[in-house]
């Protein structure tokens, strides 16, 4: 194998591991009861994993039990955020506000 092929294979392995990690997180959030899922999503947003930094927040929230894209977008609007925002693009203040909104919905 050439160096380019090795780098390509390493990049594919990394991309696959990130995809599998995100799929596990989404399945776990969906399996949680509604209140616990929103609390867990708030925790994931507050202290984001590097594997989640390019994931859209609406995708993360929509994977929670009894959530969909519309409800997730409504939560983001409540927090003053765009539905295209990624987890890694949030500022510390935006993380805190969104976590508070999610915990409010969990009550």
N, C-alpha and C positions, 0 to 999 in steps of 0.2 A: 504494500500500500504506500501511496505517496503521502507526503505531509498534509496536503490538502484533503485527501480522503480521510485521514486520521482525524483532522480537525472537524470535518463534516460529521463524521460518526460521533465524535464527542459532543458536538452541538446538538445532534439529534437525540442522543442519550439524555442530555440535560433537559431539552425541551420535553421529552417524554416523561422524565421524572417530575417536572413541574406540572404537567397535565395530570398525571396520576395523583399527585398530592392535592391539586385543586379538586379533582373528582372525589377523592376521599373526604375532603372538607365539606363539599357540597352534599354528599350523601349523609355525612354525620349531622350536618345542620338540618337536613330534611327529616332525619330520624328522630331528632330531639322534639319534645313537645314544644308548642308555640312559644311559651314564655322562656323556656331554657334556650331555645334556638336564637331568639332575639338577644338574650343576654350574652350568649356565646359569640354571636356576630359582633356585638358591641366590644367584647374583649378582643376579638380578632382585629377589629379596626383600630382599637386603642393601641395595641402593641402588634403591629403587622409583621407577619413572617415575610422574609425576602421572596419566597415563592409566590406571594400574593400581591406584590407591589404593582404589577402590571394588569391585575384583574380589575375589571370594572366593578364598582361598588354595587350597582344595580344587579349585577349577576350574582354577587355574593348574597345580597339580601333576598333576592328572588328564590334562592335555593332553600331558604328557611321554610319550615312546615307552615302551611296555610298562607304563604306569601306568594305573590306573583309579581310580574314586572310592573303592573299598574300600582299596586300597593307599595312596592319598593320605591317607585318614582315619587309617589306621594310623600313617603318618609323623607326622601332626599330633598324634595321641595320644602318640607317643614324645616329641614336643617339648612336651607339656603344653598344647596349644592346642585350641580348639574348631573344629569343621569349618565353622562359620558365620563365622569371623573373616575380615576383609578385610585386604588387604595394607597399607592405610593405617592400620589400627587397631593394628598391631603396635608394641610398644615396641622400643627399641633392643636390649634384652636378649633379647626374644622373637625378633627378627630374627636375632641372632647364634646363639641356640640352634637355631633351625630350619635355618639355613644349615649348622651343624655336623652336624645329623642328616641333612640331604640329602647332604652330602659323604660322610658315613659310609655311606649307602646306595649311593653311587656307586662305592664301592671294591669 
